[in-house]
């Protein structure tokens, strides 16, 4: 069985007004999402962790969304 970290990705450089549903909308096409942990500090940038059911879905999400422009912010998506 895969560990949680192999199914979890880090998404950085998020705008501070991003909503959890927007994160879900960005990543749902890559596979079943188990959890989204959104962190919006008092100073930018925001970040989150997205946990997928399947580690291969997490890899696809990294390849598909790293560098994506979200409301003028170029997001960083990496393995956690």
N, C-alpha and C positions, 0 to 999 in steps of 0.2 A: 504494500500500500504506500502511496506517495505521501511525503510529509506535507504539512500545511505550507511551508515556505516555497516548495516547488510549484505550488498552485497559486501563489500570491505574487502580484506585481505591485510595484511602486509607481505612482503617477505623480510627477512633480511639475512645478511651475504653473499651477492652476490659478485662475483668477479668484479673488476672494469672494466674489458673489456667485460662484458656481453652486449648483444644487445637486443633491445626491441623484435625483432622477436624470440629470444631464450626464453624469458619469455612467450611470446604467445604460443610457441611450447610446453612449459612445462605444460601449464594450459588449452589449448583449449579443451582438451578431457573432462573436467569437466563441460563445459557449455559455453554459449555465453558470450564472454568478451565484456564489453562496453568501458572500458578504462584501459590503463596501464600508470602509472605515474612513470617513472624510475628516480631515484636520484643517481647520481654517484659523491660523494664528492671527494675532492682532496686526502683524505686519506681513506683507506679501513675501513670498508666494505661498499659496495653499498647496496641500498635497493630500494624497489618499492612498489606501491600500485596497486592492480589489482581489478577492479570492475566488478562483474558479473551481468548478468541480473536477476538471480534468487538467493535468499539467500541460498537455499539448495545446489546449485552448489558451492558456496563459502565454505560451510561446507565440502563438498566432497573434494574440493581442499586442504583444511587444513589437513584433514585426510590422503589424498593421497600423499602429497608432503612435509609435515613437516619432516625434517631430511634428505631429498633427497641430494645426492652428485652431485653438479653441478661444474664441472671442479675443483675438489679438495676442494670445499667449501661446508660444510654441511649447507644447507639453513634452515632458521627458517621461518615457515609459521604460522601466527596466525590471529585471528579475529581482525579487526581494530575498 
